[in-house]
Amino acid sequence: MNDSPPLIIVGNGIAGTTLARQARKKSTRPILLISEEHPYFFSRTALMYVYMGHLTFEHTQPYESHFWKKNNITLLQERVTGFDPQKKEVFLAKGETLAYGDLVWAVGSRPNRFGWPGEQARRVQGLYHKQDLDQLEAWSPEIKEAVIVGGGLIGIELAEMLHSRGKKVCFLVRENSFWKSVLPTEDAALLNQHILQHGIDLRLNTELERIETDEKGNAMGVVTSKGERIQCQYVGLTAGVHPNIDFLKDSTLNCNRGILVNRFLETNLPNVYAIGDCAEQKEPVAGRRSIEAVWYTGRMMGETLAQTLCETKTAYQPGPWFNSAKFFDIEYQTYGQVSSTPKPDEENQWFWQHPQKNILLRWAFHPDTHRLMGINSFGIRIRHEVMHDWLLSDTTVETALENFPAATFDPEFTQNYQPEIQAAFQHQFSH
């Protein structure tokens, strides 16, 4: 029996859970996985489908409860309040301390709040944790009208959730287009139209000024930056997230926006690491952000750190950027670099849009070499492994276009738009 101090992982999201599973495959060392939110790992991105009635919460848990005991991974549902790196101990809210051999912070993100008047009122929340979903469910019978603040992915998910229950939804976006900082003009315009077509009251160039409350402290409306008053019984604050590290700011752990780590996911303290949304790369890969709060990077960090802790010290290499989302019934994928406002001497772009359907492809490539740099896809499913290989092998946009059917996996009998796509490219770049 291994009586050495355990590997303690604080946070059981995709990063922490991946690390625990991969470390167990490679080692017999004790592993303790701590989470305040829920004892078992669940798919956070599936919470919206629980509210919409497509899944039960149990369906979001990919592992049976006996999986953890069978694999000798100890679970603890407690809140961690801090740690002592000299004594190699973590502190629990109930006053206990736990010794560790290695300590990994995988504590995720928290929704942003910007000091709006009324933001602490009842029926005002973000949507990130299981407890947020439970609270929204409890409030739902009281909600007829809702206001969502912030034009990101969580905002559009929350709008769809409430709309599915027959709530009237007003969506406040401070930019002149939804996801303007991420998408080129035509891509964003497609989503603006799609959101409106689904009955969402999309208010662009509009910010939250304050939240109004009744005598019992319930949200009853908002006032916008344009002076409009919008009646509602619920306000969803979805203006981004930040690393969940406030409780660590007074420790000796080096932090900026997140916990600072090197390419090996090491912090400034021995035997202390950080992965997932709470980790901030001191030297990010070229073209990538220092904090990337997305599912697949959390998984990759967990896999990488398991190598370092159990086998061979391994640097985090995220490879080409990838993300995916669903906007009502539009499936979206992005690979590589597709700038919202490309510099002409660094990145050329072209796009093809279906004249009737919400289908759009945007290709980014180097203006001189025509090396493929990235792609946005709305409504056409892309094979990850094919696009990943093309981006790593300096494939030209012409070669990628010619072989594009090999990169798609739409269902059988789905219409093939290859001729139209190739014709559009040749028409624009034949000279």
N, C-alpha and C positions, 0 to 999 in steps of 0.2 A: 504493500500500500504506500502511495506517495504522500508523505506528511509535510512536504515543503509548502511554504506560503503560496496561496493560489494566484493565478492570473485573475485579477478583478477587472471586469469590464462594466463601466457605468453607462447604461443606456442600451436598450435591446431593440433598437431600430434595425434597419437593414445592415448598417455598418457593424454595429456591435454583435449582432446575431451571426453574420457571416464570419466574423473573426472567431467567435466561440466555436462554430461548427468546423471551420477549417483547422483551428488549433487542435481540436479534439481528434481530427483525422491524422494529425501529424505528431501527437504527443499524448502521454498519459498524465500530464500534470493536472492538478486541481484547477477547475475553472468555475468562477462565480460570476454570474450575469445579474446585475442589479438594475431594476427599473421601478420608478415611482408610479408610472402610468398604468401598467398592466403587467401581470406576471409572465404572459406569453407574447412572443413576437407575433405581430399581425401586419398585414399589408395596409399601410397608411393611405396609399392612393386609392384603396377600395372603400374607404369610409363613406364616400358619397353614395355608393351603390347600396349600402346598408340603409341609409336614409330614404333612398328612392324605392326601396322594396325589392331590389333585384337579388340581394344577398342577405343572409343573416350575419351577425358579427362573427359567429363561429366559422363561417365560410371564408373569412379573411385570414384565418390562421392556417398556414400551410403545413404545420406539424401537429400531430396529435399530442395531447398533454403528456403521455407516457414517453414521448420521444426524448425528452430532456433527461429523465431518470435513466433510461436505457443507455444513453450516451454519456452518462456521468457528468452532466453539466448542471450545476446547482443554480436554481433561480431564487431570487429574493426580491420581493416587492416592498421597497423602502425608499425613502428620500435620502440621498447623500448630500451633506451640507458642506463638506470640505475634506481636507486631508493634511497629513503631516509627512512631508517627503523625507525628513530625517529619520523618523521612527518607522516609515513605510506603513502608515495606517490611514484608513479612510474613516470619516465620521458619519454616523447615521443620525437622522433627526431625533430619534428616540433616545439618544445618548450613548449608544454603543460604538465601539471602534472595531475595525476589522483589519488584520494584517494582510499585506499583499507582497507578492514577489515582483510582479509587474502590474502596473496600473494603466488602464486605457480609458480615456474620456471619449465617450461616443454619445454625448448628451443632446445632440440635435440643435434645433432652432426654436425660437419663440416669435410670435407675430409682433410686428412693429406697432408701437403706439406713439403718437407725436404730441401728447398733451392737449388733445382736443377737449374743450369744455364738454362735460357729459360723458366722456368715454368710459367712466367707471359705473355708469348706470346699469340697472338690470335690463336684460334683453339686448346687451351690447357685447359682442365677442369676436374673436378670431375663430378660425377653424383649422386646427392643427392636431390636437390630441383626441384620444378616445373620450376624455371627459367633456371636450367641446361638443362632440357629437351627442353625447347623453344629454347635455344641457340644452342643445338645440331641439332635441326630441321633446324634452319636457316643456319647452316654451311654445312649441309649434301650434297647439290649439289656440293660443292667444294671438297668433300672427295672421293678419290678413294682408298687410303691406310691409315690404322690406326694402331697405336701402343697403346696397353693397358699396363699399368704399375701397377703391384700388383696382387697377386694371391688369392684374396678373393671373396666373393659372388657378390659384386658390379662389380668387374672386369669381371667375367664370364658372368654376365647379359649384360654388355656393349658390350662384344665380340659378344654375340648372337644377340644383337640388330643391330649392324653394319653389321654383316654377313648376316642378313636377308634382308638387303638392297643391297646386292651384293658388299660390301666393302671388300677389302683384309685386314685381321686382323692378326697382330702379337702380341702375348701375352707374356710379359716378367714376369717371376716368379723367384725370387731370390733363393728360395729353390730348392732342387733336385726333388721335386714333387709338384704338385698343392695341396694346402691346407695341406701341410706336417705337420704343427703345430697342426692340428686338427684331421687328419685321420690317422689310422694305414696304414702300407705300402701297403697292398693289396687293401684297399679301395681307397687310393689315386691313385694307379696304374690304377684301373678301370677308374677313371675320366680322368687321363692323356690320356689314349687310346681313350676315348670317345670324348674328346676335339679335338684330332688330326683327328679322323674319320669325324668330322664335318667341316674339312677344315680350322681349326685355326692353324696358325704357332706358336706352343707352344715352347717357348725358356726357358728351365729350367736352374737353376744356372746362371741366367743372371739378372743384375741390370741396371738401367738407370744411365748413366754418365752425359749426358747433352742433351738438346733439341736445335736443330739448327733452325734458322729463316732466312727468306728472308729479302730483304731491306724494306719491308712493315710491318715487325714484325709478319708475319705468320709462324706458325710451318711448317717446310719442311722436317724434319727428326730428328732422334735421334742417339746418339752414346752410345753404351752399355759399360758395365764394361769390356767386352772382346775386346773392340776396334772396334767392328763392327758398320758400319753406315747403318741404315735402313731408307729408304725413306718413308715419309708419309706426309699427309696433316692434320692429327689430332692426338693428344696425349691425351688419357684418363688416368688421375691420380687416381688410385683406391687403393692406398696403405694404406687402413684402414681409420678410422675416429677418432675424438677426441671430447669431450664435447664442445659445442658451448658457452663457458663462458668467452671468453677473455674480453668482455666488463664489466664483473663483478669482474675481478681480483683485482681492486683497491678499491673495496667496503669493508665493514666490514663483509661480508659473508665469512665464512671459506671455502676455496677451496683447493683442491689438483689437481688431474687431472680433477675431476669433482667437483660439489657442494657437500660438505660433509653432509651426513644425518645419523640419527640414524635409528633404526628399525621401527620407526613411521614416517619416511620420513621428520622429523623435522630438520631444520638447526640450527645453533647457535643463530639465531635471533628469537624473539617471532613473531608468526603469519606468518612466512616465511618458505616455504616448497620447496622441489625439487623432481621431479619424471621423469621417463623415462631415455633416453640416457645421460642426463646431470647430473644425480644423482650418487654419489659415496657412497656406503655403508661403514661406518666407521667400522662396524663389520659384514662382509658378512657371509651368511650362509655357513657352512662347505662344502667345495668342490665347491663353487660357486665364481665367480669373483666379485670384488667390483663394477665394471661397466659392465652392460650387455645390450648392444645396440641391443635388439631384440624386435620384435613387441609384443609378448605375455607378456613379463615382464613389458613393458610400460602400457599395458592394465591393468594388475594386480595391478600395483602401483596406477593407477587412481582409480580403484575400492576400494582399501584399504584406500586411503586418503579420499575418499568421506565418508567412515564410520567414520573416525576420525573427520572430519570437521562438520558432520551433525548428527551423532548419538553417537557412542561409540568409544573411542580411541582404535585403532586397529593396531597391529604390522604387518608389511609386511612379509608374509610367502609365498615365491615363489613356494614351493613344488619341486618335481623332475624337473631337467633340461629338456627342450624340445626345439627343433628347427626343421625347415624344409626348404627345398630349392628345386630348380629345375635346373638341369644342362642340358641344351637343353631338351631332352625328357626323362631324368632320374629323377624320383622323389625320393627325399632323406628325411628321417626323422631320428632324433636321440632322444633318451630318456635316462635320467639318466646319469651315468658316463661310458664313453667308452674312455679310454686313448689312445693317439696316440702311446705312449711307456709305457705300463703298467709295474709296478713293480711286479715281480713274487710272492712275499709274500703278496701282497695286492689285486691283481686283475688277474684273469685268463680269457682268451678269446679263443673263437673258431669262425670260420666263415665258411659259405657255399657259394660257388659261382657257378652260372649256367655255364656249360661248353661252351655254345654258346651265351647266352643272357647277357645283362648288368644288371644282377640281383645278389645282394649280401646281405647276412644277417650276422651280427657280434653280438655275444652275449658276454657280460662281466658279470662275476659272482665271488663271493668270493671263493678263492681257498679251504678253509676249509669247510664252511657251504653250499657252492653252492647257496647262496642267490643271486638272480638276481640283478645286479648292473646297467645294461643298455643295449641298443641295437642300432645298426646302421642298417638302412634298405635302400637299393637301389633297386627301382623297385617293391617293395611290399608295399602296403598301410597298415598302422597300425592304429588301433583304439586308439585314445588318452586316452579315459576313461579306457580302459582295461589295457593298459600299465601303466598308472598312478596308478591304484589300485594295480597292481602286485608289483610295486616298493615300494609302501607305506606299503604293507602287508608282506614283506620279503618272497615273493614267491621264490621257488627254480627254477633254470634254467630247471630242469627236468619237473617240473609241468608246467612251462610256455611253454615248447616245446610241451608237450602232449596236451595242450589246445590252441596251437597257432592259429588254424583256427578261434577261437572266437575273436582273436585280429586283424584279417585282414578284409578288406572290398574291395577287388578288385572286379571289375565288374563281373556280371554273365557270366559264360562260360570261365572265365579266368582259365588257368591251375593251379591246386593245386600242390605245391611242397612239401607238408608235408612229404610224405614218404622219399624223398631224404634228406630233412633237418634232420629228426630224425635219419636216417641211418648214416649220416655223423657224427652226435654227438656221437652216440653209438660206432661207429668205433674208434673215437678218445679218448673217455673217458670211455670205457667199463672196463678198469682195474684200 
